[in-house]
Amino acid sequence: MSGPIADASVAAVAIGRNEGERLVRCLTSLKDQVDWVIYVDSGSTDGSVAAARDMGVEVVELDTKVPFTAARARNAGFAALGDNPPPFVQFVDGDCGVAPGWITAALAGFDGREDLAVVTGWRSEIHPEASIYNALVEFEWHRPAGEIPACGGDMMVRSADFIAVGGFDPTVIAAEDDEFCTRLRKSGKRLLRIPVAMTQHDAAMTRFGQWWQRAVRSGHGFAQVGDLHPDYFRPERRRVTIFGALLPMLAVIGLLVWMPLLWGALALYVLSYVRTVQGLRREGLPPRPSLYQAVFLSLSKFPNLLGMLRYYLRKSRGRAMRIIEYK
């Protein structure tokens, strides 16, 4: 690759809270690949700020009096680049290490494509074998390459497009990256996933409670982003409503009034589980992992529902949307 894109300056904005050694790994992976690294810290108490400064990284510490969100942190990192930011910015979560060569590959993806606002790649889990929960996340990251409607927080963004849509919405506490990408698409821009290793993530989920909280956060995102963009997350909200609320209600009514309702609800759960297993198999997951991952995907509708209800309750009371942490 040669020309102006290959020679373009790139900054990186890493965000985190109490990531410890994961943050050191993240910043180390960036320093030799980009021209400028900024770390935005959301109230860490584990020495992350000192560690970043010891590495020579510029640190932005968010005001602890304002609710933390990943969106707010990314915006603060971009703002720290000044009035004339580099043409491209790589956003990355502090629990992710950036793969060698990723920055060069991402710039190549932009080459000749003025319509592209975002280039992302493949994220993988660093320890998928450590727990069933890490394995679930590992499979979650497996998405095909090509033009996409949205992506996660690890992405390279054209600075001009970031500015044009006003950056991330700091009030969105989950799926803020989906919301940002949706606005980019509505502005006429395109997003691309290239078939290149981008980051290695460290979910560090070893307990059921962590998985549950993460699913609650996802449900909150379904509701909040869906409120802002009604067409987005519509299938997810429908599935949560049916399997997390409607069928349990029918099952209880059936238990108390008419047993066929109970058996009908249970039959629909079984059918949904079988279809989930079949879907996982079609996506390439081996038989045994498909069976137990389908259990968690089916169960996730209940914490998803709690997350959706939490959003609607907060909104009705006019309360600030506060982050839901799982680590």
SERO-4910 file (N, C-alpha, C, O; in steps of 0.05 Angstrom, whole numbers):
BEGIN
 pado doro    nc1    nc2    nc3   cac1   cac2   cac3    cc1    cc2    cc3    oc1    oc2    oc3
  Met    A     17    -24      0      0      0      0     18     25      0     38     26     14
  Ser    A     10     44    -16     25     69    -16      6     92    -20    -18     88    -27
  Gly    A     15    117    -16     -2    140    -20    -10    152      6      0    145     27
  Pro    A    -29    172      4    -36    188     28    -48    172     51    -43    178     74
  Ile    A    -64    151     44    -76    135     66    -54    121     81    -55    120    106
  Ala    A    -35    109     67    -14     94     80      3    111     99     13    102    119
  Asp    A      5    137     91     22    155    107      6    171    128     17    188    141
  Ala    A    -20    165    130    -37    180    147    -30    177    177    -21    155    185
  Ser    A    -33    198    192    -28    197    220    -52    184    234    -75    189    227
  Val    A    -46    168    254    -67    154    269    -63    157    299    -41    154    309
  Ala    A    -84    164    313    -83    166    342   -100    142    353   -117    132    339
  Ala    A    -95    135    377   -110    114    390   -122    124    416   -108    138    431
  Val    A   -147    118    421   -160    125    446   -168     99    460   -185     84    450
  Ala    A   -155     93    483   -162     70    499   -177     79    523   -171     99    535
  Ile    A   -198     64    530   -214     71    554   -214     48    573   -211     25    565
  Gly    A   -216     54    599   -216     32    618   -223     41    647   -224     65    653
  Arg    A   -227     21    663   -233     25    692   -223      0    706   -235    -22    703
  Asn    A   -202      3    722   -192    -20    738   -184    -44    721   -191    -67    728
  Glu    A   -171    -39    699   -163    -61    681   -136    -73    688   -129    -95    678
  Gly    A   -120    -60    704    -95    -71    714    -76    -79    691    -70    -64    673
  Glu    A    -67   -104    692    -48   -114    672    -60   -115    645    -45   -113    625
  Arg    A    -86   -118    643    -98   -117    616    -94    -91    603    -89    -89    578
  Leu    A    -95    -69    618    -90    -43    607    -61    -40    597    -56    -29    576
  Val    A    -42    -50    613    -14    -48    605    -10    -63    579      4    -54    561
  Arg    A    -23    -86    576    -21   -102    551    -33    -86    528    -21    -85    506
  Cys    A    -55    -73    533    -68    -57    512    -50    -34    503    -46    -31    479
  Leu    A    -40    -18    522    -24      5    515      3     -3    502     12     10    483
  Thr    A     14    -25    511     39    -35    499     34    -43    470     51    -38    452
  Ser    A     11    -55    464      5    -64    437      0    -40    418      2    -43    393
  Leu    A     -6    -17    429    -11      7    412     13     24    407     15     36    386
  Lys    A     31     26    426     52     47    425     68     46    400     77     67    390
  Asp    A     74     23    389     91     21    365     75     22    339     86     20    318
  Gln    A     48     24    341     32     23    317     19     50    310     11     54    287
  Val    A     17     68    329      3     93    324     21    116    332     41    112    346
  Asp    A     13    140    324     29    164    329     24    177    356     40    192    367
  Trp    A      1    170    368     -8    184    392    -27    166    407    -47    156    395
  Val    A    -22    161    433    -40    144    449    -51    161    472    -36    174    487
  Ile    A    -77    160    475    -90    172    497   -106    151    513   -120    135    501
  Tyr    A   -102    151    539   -118    133    556   -137    150    572   -130    169    585
  Val    A   -163    142    572   -184    155    587   -192    137    610   -201    114    605
  Asp    A   -189    147    634   -195    130    658   -221    139    671   -226    163    675
  Ser    A   -238    119    678   -263    124    690   -263    116    720   -277     97    728
  Gly    A   -247    130    736   -247    127    764   -234    102    775   -243     90    795
  Ser    A   -212     93    762   -198     69    771   -185     73    798   -177     96    806
  Thr    A   -184     52    814   -171     53    840   -149     32    842   -139     26    864
  Asp    A   -141     21    819   -121     -1    819    -93      7    809    -77    -10    804
  Gly    A    -89     33    806    -63     42    796    -61     44    766    -39     47    755
  Ser    A    -83     41    752    -83     43    723    -72     70    713    -57     70    693
  Val    A    -80     91    725    -71    118    717    -41    120    719    -28    129    700
  Ala    A    -30    112    741     -1    114    745     13     96    725     34    104    714
  Ala    A      3     72    720     15     53    702     16     65    674     37     63    660
  Ala    A     -5     78    665     -6     90    638     14    113    636     28    115    616
  Arg    A     15    129    657     33    152    656     62    143    657     80    155    644
  Asp    A     68    121    671     95    110    672    103    100    644    127    100    638
  Met    A     84     93    627     90     84    600     92    108    581     97    104    557
  Gly    A     89    132    591     90    156    574     65    162    558     66    176    538
  Val    A     43    150    567     17    154    553      3    178    565      3    182    590
  Glu    A     -9    194    548    -25    216    558    -51    206    570    -65    189    559
  Val    A    -58    216    594    -81    205    609   -102    227    613    -95    250    620
  Val    A   -127    220    608   -149    237    614   -165    224    636   -174    201    633
  Glu    A   -168    238    659   -184    227    681   -212    240    682   -214    264    684
  Leu    A   -233    224    679   -260    234    678   -268    244    706   -260    233    726
  Asp    A   -284    265    706   -295    276    731   -314    254    743   -333    245    731
  Thr    A   -307    247    768   -322    225    781   -350    234    790   -366    217    798
  Lys    A   -356    260    788   -383    270    796   -404    266    775   -428    268    780
  Val    A   -394    260    750   -412    255    728   -413    225    722   -392    213    722
  Pro    A   -437    214    718   -438    185    713   -420    176    690   -419    188    669
  Phe    A   -406    154    695   -387    143    675   -403    128    653   -422    114    659
  Thr    A   -395    131    629   -403    114    607   -380    111    588   -362    128    586
  Ala    A   -380     89    573   -359     85    553   -360    106    532   -339    116    522
  Ala    A   -384    115    525   -388    135    504   -375    162    514   -361    175    498
  Arg    A   -380    169    539   -368    193    549   -338    192    549   -324    211    543
  Ala    A   -327    169    556   -298    165    557   -286    168    529   -265    181    525
  Arg    A   -299    155    509   -288    157    482   -289    186    471   -270    195    458
  Asn    A   -311    200    477   -313    228    469   -291    244    482   -279    262    469
  Ala    A   -285    240    507   -264    255    521   -237    249    509   -221    267    507
  Gly    A   -232    224    502   -207    217    489   -204    231    462   -182    242    456
  Phe    A   -225    232    447   -224    245    421   -220    275    425   -204    288    410
  Ala    A   -234    287    444   -231    316    449   -202    323    457   -193    345    451
  Ala    A   -188    304    470   -161    310    479   -142    311    455   -119    321    458
  Leu    A   -151    303    432   -134    305    408   -133    333    397   -118    339    379
  Gly    A   -150    351    407   -149    379    399   -167    385    376   -183    369    367
  Asp    A   -164    410    366   -181    420    344   -174    408    317   -190    408    299
  Asn    A   -150    398    315   -141    386    289   -132    357    294   -108    352    293
  Pro    A   -150    339    299   -142    311    305   -130    298    280   -135    307    258
  Pro    A   -115    276    284   -105    261    262   -129    251    245   -151    249    255
  Pro    A   -124    245    219   -146    236    202   -161    211    212   -185    208    206
  Phe    A   -147    194    226   -160    169    235   -154    164    265   -133    171    275
  Val    A   -174    153    278   -171    147    307   -180    118    311   -201    109    303
  Gln    A   -162    103    325   -169     76    333   -179     76    361   -165     84    380
  Phe    A   -205     68    364   -216     65    391   -212     36    400   -215     17    384
  Val    A   -206     33    425   -202      5    436   -208      5    465   -203     24    480
  Asp    A   -220    -17    474   -226    -20    503   -200    -29    517   -184    -43    506
  Gly    A   -197    -20    541   -172    -25    556   -167    -53    563   -145    -60    572
  Asp    A   -187    -71    560   -182   -100    565   -175   -115    539   -177   -139    539
  Cys    A   -168   -100    518   -161   -112    493   -133   -105    484   -124    -83    487
  Gly    A   -119   -125    474    -93   -120    462    -97   -118    431   -111   -134    420
  Val    A    -84    -99    419    -86    -95    390    -66   -112    375    -42   -112    382
  Ala    A    -76   -127    355    -59   -146    341    -37   -131    325    -43   -110    314
  Pro    A    -13   -142    324      8   -130    307     -1   -128    278    -12   -146    267
  Gly    A      4   -105    266     -3   -100    238    -32    -91    234    -40    -85    211
  Trp    A    -48    -90    255    -76    -83    252    -79    -54    240    -95    -50    222
  Ile    A    -64    -35    251    -67     -7    243    -62     -5    213    -77      9    198
  Thr    A    -41    -17    203    -35    -16    174    -57    -29    158    -64    -19    137
  Ala    A    -68    -52    168    -89    -65    153   -115    -48    152   -128    -47    132
  Ala    A   -121    -35    175   -145    -18    176   -142      5    157   -161     12    143
  Leu    A   -119     18    156   -115     40    137   -118     31    108   -129     45     92
  Ala    A   -109      7    102   -112     -4     76   -142     -8     69   -150     -4     46
  Gly    A   -158    -14     89   -187    -17     84   -200      9     76   -219      9     61
  Phe    A   -189     32     87   -200     58     80   -191     67     52   -204     85     40
  Asp    A   -169     56     42   -157     66     18   -177     66     -6   -188     46    -13
  Gly    A   -181     90    -17   -199     92    -40   -228     91    -34   -245     90    -52
  Arg    A   -235     92     -8   -264     90      0   -271    114     17   -271    113     42
  Glu    A   -277    136      5   -285    160     19   -312    157     33   -319    172     51
  Asp    A   -327    136     24   -353    131     36   -351    116     62   -371    114     77
  Leu    A   -328    106     69   -324     90     93   -319    109    117   -301    126    116
  Ala    A   -334    105    138   -329    119    163   -315    102    184   -300    112    201
  Val    A   -319     75    182   -308     57    202   -297     32    189   -309     21    170
  Val    A   -274     24    198   -263     -2    191   -257    -17    217   -244     -7    235
  Thr    A   -268    -41    219   -263    -58    242   -253    -85    232   -253    -91    208
  Gly    A   -246   -103    251   -236   -129    243   -246   -150    262   -268   -148    272
  Trp    A   -230   -171    265   -239   -193    282   -228   -191    310   -204   -187    314
  Arg    A   -246   -192    329   -238   -193    357   -240   -222    366   -258   -237    358
  Ser    A   -222   -230    384   -223   -257    395   -218   -256    425   -209   -236    435
  Glu    A   -225   -278    438   -222   -279    467   -195   -291    474   -188   -311    462
  Ile    A   -181   -280    492   -154   -289    498   -153   -315    513   -135   -331    510
  His    A   -174   -320    530   -175   -345    545   -203   -358    542   -218   -359    562
  Pro    A   -211   -367    518   -238   -378    515   -242   -404    531   -265   -411    536
  Glu    A   -220   -417    537   -222   -443    551   -225   -439    581   -230   -459    596
  Ala    A   -223   -415    591   -223   -410    620   -250   -415    633   -251   -423    657
  Ser    A   -272   -410    618   -298   -414    630   -319   -415    607   -313   -407    585
  Ile    A   -342   -426    613   -364   -427    594   -371   -398    586   -380   -394    563
  Tyr    A   -369   -380    604   -377   -352    598   -357   -339    579   -366   -325    561
  Asn    A   -332   -344    582   -312   -335    562   -317   -347    535   -314   -334    514
  Ala    A   -324   -373    535   -330   -387    510   -354   -374    496   -354   -372    471
  Leu    A   -374   -367    511   -397   -353    499   -389   -327    486   -398   -321    464
  Val    A   -372   -312    499   -363   -286    488   -346   -291    463   -348   -276    444
  Glu    A   -329   -311    464   -312   -318    441   -329   -322    416   -323   -312    395
  Phe    A   -351   -338    419   -368   -343    396   -383   -318    388   -388   -314    364
  Glu    A   -389   -301    407   -403   -276    401   -387   -258    382   -398   -244    366
  Trp    A   -361   -260    385   -343   -243    369   -342   -252    340   -334   -237    322
  His    A   -349   -277    334   -346   -288    307   -367   -277    289   -390   -286    289
  Arg    A   -360   -258    272   -378   -246    254   -365   -245    226   -341   -241    224
  Pro    A   -381   -248    205   -369   -248    178   -358   -221    170   -367   -200    179
  Ala    A   -339   -222    152   -327   -197    141   -346   -186    120   -363   -199    109
  Gly    A   -342   -160    113   -358   -147     93   -371   -122    104   -364   -114    127
  Glu    A   -388   -109     89   -402    -86     99   -422    -94    122   -435   -114    120
  Ile    A   -423    -78    142   -438    -85    167   -455    -61    176   -449    -38    169
  Pro    A   -476    -67    191   -492    -44    201   -480    -31    226   -486     -8    232
  Ala    A   -464    -46    241   -453    -36    266   -431    -54    275   -428    -76    265
  Cys    A   -415    -45    295   -394    -61    306   -390    -54    335   -402    -35    345
  Gly    A   -372    -68    348   -366    -62    376   -347    -39    379   -341    -25    360
  Gly    A   -338    -34    404   -323    -10    409   -295     -9    398   -283     12    396
  Asp    A   -284    -32    390   -258    -32    377   -262    -26    348   -272    -42    333
  Met    A   -253     -3    339   -258      6    312   -239     29    304   -232     45    322
  Met    A   -232     30    279   -218     54    269   -239     72    255   -254     63    239
  Val    A   -238     97    262   -259    116    253   -245    139    239   -224    149    247
  Arg    A   -257    148    217   -248    172    203   -256    196    220   -280    200    226
  Ser    A   -237    212    228   -242    234    247   -264    254    236   -281    263    252
  Ala    A   -263    260    211   -282    278    200   -311    268    203   -329    284    208
  Asp    A   -315    242    200   -341    230    203   -350    230    233   -373    234    239
  Phe    A   -330    224    250   -336    225    279   -347    252    287   -366    255    301
  Ile    A   -333    273    277   -341    301    283   -368    307    271   -385    320    284
  Ala    A   -373    298    247   -397    304    232   -423    294    246   -443    308    246
  Val    A   -421    271    260   -444    260    273   -445    267    303   -463    259    317
  Gly    A   -424    281    312   -424    289    340   -413    269    360   -418    270    384
  Gly    A   -398    249    349   -386    229    367   -407    210    379   -429    207    368
  Phe    A   -399    198    401   -417    180    415   -437    195    432   -432    218    441
  Asp    A   -460    183    437   -480    194    455   -472    187    484   -474    163    491
  Pro    A   -464    206    500   -454    199    527   -475    189    546   -469    179    568
  Thr    A   -501    192    539   -522    182    556   -528    153    552   -542    141    568
  Val    A   -518    141    531   -523    113    525   -503     96    540   -479     98    535
  Ile    A   -512     78    558   -494     64    576   -486     36    566   -467     24    576
  Ala    A   -501     26    546   -494      0    535   -502      0    505   -522     12    498
  Ala    A   -486    -13    489   -491    -13    460   -488     15    448   -500     22    428
  Glu    A   -471     31    462   -466     58    451   -452     57    424   -455     76    408
  Asp    A   -437     36    419   -424     33    393   -444     28    371   -442     38    349
  Asp    A   -465     11    377   -486      7    358   -501     33    352   -507     39    329
  Glu    A   -506     49    372   -520     74    368   -504     93    351   -514    106    333
  Phe    A   -478     95    356   -460    112    341   -459    103    312   -461    119    294
  Cys    A   -457     77    307   -455     66    280   -482     71    265   -481     76    241
  Thr    A   -504     70    279   -530     75    267   -532    103    256   -542    108    234
  Arg    A   -522    122    272   -522    150    263   -503    154    239   -509    169    221
  Leu    A   -481    140    239   -462    142    216   -476    132    191   -474    145    170
  Arg    A   -490    109    193   -504     98    169   -526    117    160   -530    121    136
  Lys    A   -540    129    179   -562    147    172   -551    172    158   -565    186    144
  Ser    A   -526    179    163   -513    202    150   -503    195    122   -493    213    108
  Gly    A   -506    170    114   -498    162     88   -471    148     86   -461    142     65
  Lys    A   -458    143    109   -432    130    110   -435    100    112   -456     89    118
  Arg    A   -413     86    106   -412     57    107   -392     47    127   -373     62    135
  Leu    A   -396     22    136   -378     10    156   -369    -17    144   -384    -31    131
  Leu    A   -344    -24    150   -332    -47    138   -317    -64    158   -302    -53    174
  Arg    A   -322    -90    158   -306   -109    174   -288   -124    155   -297   -136    136
  Ile    A   -262   -122    160   -243   -136    143   -234   -162    156   -234   -164    181
  Pro    A   -227   -183    141   -220   -209    152   -191   -210    163   -174   -225    154
  Val    A   -186   -192    183   -160   -190    195   -163   -189    225   -181   -177    236
  Ala    A   -145   -203    239   -145   -202    269   -140   -173    278   -121   -160    270
  Met    A   -158   -164    296   -156   -136    305   -148   -135    334   -128   -122    341
  Thr    A   -164   -148    352   -158   -146    381   -163   -173    394   -178   -190    384
  Gln    A   -149   -176    417   -154   -199    434   -166   -188    460   -154   -172    474
  His    A   -190   -198    466   -205   -188    489   -201   -206    513   -197   -230    510
  Asp    A   -203   -195    537   -201   -211    561   -226   -206    578   -227   -188    595
  Ala    A   -247   -223    573   -272   -219    587   -269   -224    617   -282   -212    634
  Ala    A   -252   -244    624   -247   -250    652   -273   -257    667   -276   -248    690
  Met    A   -291   -271    654   -316   -279    667   -313   -308    677   -310   -327    661
  Thr    A   -315   -311    702   -312   -338    714   -336   -345    732   -338   -368    741
  Arg    A   -355   -327    735   -378   -332    753   -404   -327    738   -406   -309    720
  Phe    A   -424   -342    745   -451   -339    733   -461   -310    737   -473   -299    719
  Gly    A   -456   -298    760   -466   -271    766   -454   -251    746   -468   -232    739
  Gln    A   -429   -254    738   -418   -236    718   -432   -238    692   -439   -218    679
  Trp    A   -437   -263    683   -451   -267    658   -479   -255    660   -488   -242    641
  Trp    A   -493   -259    682   -520   -248    686   -520   -218    683   -537   -206    669
  Gln    A   -501   -204    697   -500   -175    696   -494   -165    668   -505   -145    659
  Arg    A   -477   -180    654   -471   -172    626   -496   -174    609   -500   -157    591
  Ala    A   -512   -194    614   -537   -198    599   -558   -176    606   -573   -167    590
  Val    A   -558   -168    632   -575   -146    640   -567   -120    625   -584   -106    615
  Arg    A   -541   -116    624   -531    -92    609   -539    -93    580   -547    -73    568
  Ser    A   -538   -117    567   -546   -119    539   -576   -112    536   -583    -98    517
  Gly    A   -592   -121    555   -621   -114    553   -626    -85    556   -643    -74    542
  His    A   -610    -72    573   -612    -42    576   -606    -29    549   -619    -10    541
  Gly    A   -585    -40    535   -578    -29    509   -600    -33    488   -605    -15    472
  Phe    A   -612    -57    489   -634    -62    470   -656    -41    473   -666    -30    453
  Ala    A   -663    -34    498   -684    -15    502   -676     14    496   -691     28    483
  Gln    A   -653     22    506   -645     50    503   -639     56    474   -648     77    464
  Val    A   -623     40    461   -617     45    433   -642     42    416   -646     57    396
  Gly    A   -659     23    423   -684     20    408   -702     44    412   -718     50    394
  Asp    A   -700     57    434   -716     82    439   -706    104    421   -723    120    411
  Leu    A   -680    105    416   -669    126    399   -672    119    369   -676    137    353
  His    A   -671     93    363   -673     84    335   -692     60    334   -682     37    336
  Pro    A   -718     65    332   -737     43    335   -733     19    318   -741     -3    326
  Asp    A   -721     21    294   -717     -2    277   -694    -19    287   -692    -43    279
  Tyr    A   -676     -8    303   -652    -23    312   -659    -39    337   -673    -30    354
  Phe    A   -648    -63    338   -652    -82    360   -682    -91    362   -690   -101    383
  Arg    A   -697    -87    341   -726    -95    342   -729   -125    346   -745   -133    363
  Pro    A   -715   -142    331   -718   -171    335   -709   -179    363   -722   -197    375
  Glu    A   -688   -166    374   -679   -173    401   -700   -166    422   -705   -182    440
  Arg    A   -712   -143    419   -732   -135    438   -757   -153    436   -769   -159    457
  Arg    A   -764   -161    412   -787   -179    409   -782   -206    422   -799   -216    436
  Arg    A   -758   -217    418   -752   -243    430   -752   -241    460   -762   -259    473
  Val    A   -741   -220    471   -740   -216    500   -769   -214    511   -775   -226    532
  Thr    A   -786   -199    497   -813   -196    506   -828   -223    506   -843   -229    524
  Ile    A   -824   -238    485   -838   -264    482   -828   -284    503   -844   -295    518
  Phe    A   -802   -289    502   -791   -311    518   -784   -302    547   -781   -319    564
  Gly    A   -781   -276    552   -774   -268    579   -798   -259    595   -797   -259    619
  Ala    A   -820   -251    581   -844   -241    595   -870   -256    588   -883   -266    605
  Leu    A   -876   -257    562   -902   -267    554   -906   -297    560   -925   -305    573
  Leu    A   -886   -313    552   -889   -342    557   -889   -349    587   -904   -366    596
  Pro    A   -872   -336    603   -873   -342    632   -901   -335    644   -911   -349    661
  Met    A   -913   -313    634   -940   -305    644   -960   -326    636   -977   -334    652
  Leu    A   -958   -336    611   -977   -357    602   -973   -383    618   -992   -397    625
  Ala    A   -947   -389    624   -942   -413    640   -954   -411    668   -965   -431    678
  Val    A   -952   -388    681   -963   -385    707   -994   -386    706  -1007   -399    723
  Ile    A  -1006   -373    686  -1035   -375    683  -1043   -404    678  -1063   -413    689
  Gly    A  -1028   -418    661  -1034   -446    656  -1033   -463    681  -1050   -480    685
  Leu    A  -1012   -458    697  -1009   -473    722  -1033   -469    741  -1041   -487    755
  Leu    A  -1043   -444    741  -1065   -438    760  -1093   -443    748  -1111   -449    763
  Val    A  -1096   -441    722  -1122   -441    710  -1127   -464    690  -1146   -479    692
  Trp    A  -1108   -466    671  -1113   -485    649  -1086   -497    640  -1070   -483    627
  Met    A  -1081   -522    647  -1055   -534    643  -1045   -535    614  -1021   -533    610
  Pro    A  -1063   -537    594  -1052   -536    567  -1036   -511    560  -1018   -512    544
  Leu    A  -1043   -489    573  -1026   -464    569   -998   -469    579   -979   -460    566
  Leu    A   -995   -482    602   -968   -488    612   -953   -506    593   -930   -500    587
  Trp    A   -965   -527    584   -951   -545    566   -945   -532    539   -924   -537    527
  Gly    A   -962   -515    530   -957   -500    506   -933   -481    508   -916   -480    490
  Ala    A   -931   -467    531   -909   -449    536   -883   -465    537   -863   -457    526
  Leu    A   -883   -487    552   -859   -504    554   -850   -515    527   -827   -517    520
  Ala    A   -870   -522    510   -864   -533    484   -851   -511    467   -832   -518    451
  Leu    A   -859   -486    469   -847   -465    454   -818   -460    463   -801   -453    446
  Tyr    A   -813   -462    489   -785   -460    499   -768   -482    487   -745   -477    478
  Val    A   -778   -506    487   -763   -529    476   -757   -524    446   -735   -529    437
  Leu    A   -778   -515    432   -774   -510    403   -753   -488    398   -737   -490    380
  Ser    A   -754   -467    414   -735   -445    412   -707   -455    417   -688   -448    403
  Tyr    A   -704   -472    438   -678   -483    445   -667   -500    421   -643   -497    414
  Val    A   -683   -517    410   -675   -534    388   -666   -517    364   -646   -522    351
  Arg    A   -682   -496    358   -675   -478    336   -649   -463    341   -633   -458    323
  Thr    A   -644   -456    367   -619   -442    374   -595   -461    370   -575   -452    359
  Val    A   -598   -486    378   -576   -505    374   -571   -508    344   -548   -508    336
  Gln    A   -592   -510    328   -588   -514    299   -574   -489    287   -558   -492    269
  Gly    A   -582   -466    297   -569   -441    287   -539   -440    294   -523   -432    277
  Leu    A   -532   -448    318   -504   -449    326   -488   -469    309   -465   -464    302
  Arg    A   -501   -492    304   -488   -512    287   -483   -501    259   -462   -506    247
  Arg    A   -502   -487    248   -499   -476    221   -477   -455    220   -464   -452    200
  Glu    A   -472   -442    243   -451   -422    244   -423   -435    250   -403   -420    252
  Gly    A   -423   -461    252   -397   -475    254   -389   -484    282   -367   -494    285
  Leu    A   -406   -480    302   -400   -489    329   -404   -519    331   -424   -530    321
  Pro    A   -385   -534    343   -388   -563    345   -412   -571    362   -423   -554    376
  Pro    A   -421   -596    359   -446   -605    372   -448   -599    402   -467   -587    412
  Arg    A   -428   -609    418   -429   -606    447   -430   -577    456   -447   -569    472
  Pro    A   -412   -559    446   -414   -531    454   -440   -518    446   -450   -501    460
  Ser    A   -451   -527    423   -477   -516    414   -499   -522    435   -516   -505    440
  Leu    A   -498   -546    446   -519   -554    465   -518   -537    490   -539   -527    499
  Tyr    A   -494   -532    502   -494   -517    527   -494   -487    522   -504   -472    539
  Gln    A   -484   -478    499   -486   -449    494   -515   -441    489   -523   -419    496
  Ala    A   -530   -459    476   -558   -453    472   -574   -450    498   -593   -435    499
  Val    A   -565   -464    519   -578   -461    545   -575   -432    554   -595   -420    563
  Phe    A   -551   -421    553   -547   -394    562   -560   -373    544   -570   -353    554
  Leu    A   -560   -378    518   -574   -360    500   -604   -359    506   -616   -338    504
  Ser    A   -615   -383    512   -643   -384    519   -649   -370    546   -668   -355    549
  Leu    A   -631   -375    565   -635   -364    592   -630   -333    592   -641   -319    609
  Ser    A   -615   -323    573   -607   -295    573   -631   -276    570   -630   -253    577
  Lys    A   -654   -287    560   -677   -270    556   -687   -258    583   -699   -237    583
  Phe    A   -683   -273    605   -692   -263    631   -676   -239    641   -687   -219    649
  Pro    A   -649   -241    642   -634   -217    650   -636   -195    629   -636   -171    636
  Asn    A   -639   -202    603   -644   -181    583   -669   -165    590   -670   -141    588
  Leu    A   -691   -180    598   -716   -167    606   -712   -148    630   -722   -126    630
  Leu    A   -696   -157    649   -691   -140    672   -676   -114    664   -682    -93    674
  Gly    A   -658   -117    645   -644    -93    635   -662    -74    621   -660    -50    624
  Met    A   -680    -85    604   -699    -68    590   -717    -54    610   -722    -30    608
  Leu    A   -727    -69    630   -745    -56    650   -730    -35    666   -742    -15    674
  Arg    A   -704    -40    671   -689    -20    686   -687      6    670   -689     27    682
  Tyr    A   -683      3    644   -682     28    628   -708     43    629   -709     67    633
  Tyr    A   -730     28    624   -756     42    623   -763     54    650   -775     76    651
  Leu    A   -755     41    672   -761     52    699   -744     77    703   -754     98    713
  Arg    A   -718     76    696   -701    100    699   -712    123    682   -713    146    691
  Lys    A   -720    117    657   -731    138    640   -756    150    651   -759    175    651
  Ser    A   -774    134    662   -799    144    672   -795    162    697   -811    180    702
  Arg    A   -774    156    711   -768    172    736   -749    195    730   -742    211    748
  Gly    A   -739    197    705   -721    219    698   -694    216    710   -680    236    714
  Arg    A   -686    192    716   -660    187    729   -638    184    708   -643    176    685
  Ala    A   -613    190    716   -590    186    699   -585    157    693   -590    140    710
  Met    A   -576    151    669   -569    124    662   -541    117    671   -522    128    660
  Arg    A   -539    100    690   -513     93    702   -503     66    691   -520     48    686
  Ile    A   -477     63    688   -466     39    676   -473     14    693   -476     16    717
  Ile    A   -474     -8    679   -479    -34    692   -453    -50    688   -447    -58    665
  Glu    A   -438    -54    709   -412    -68    707   -415    -97    713   -431   -105    730
  Tyr    A   -399   -114    699   -400   -142    704   -373   -153    715   -372   -176    723
  Lys    A   -352   -137    714   -326   -146    724   -321   -136    752   -301   -142    764
***
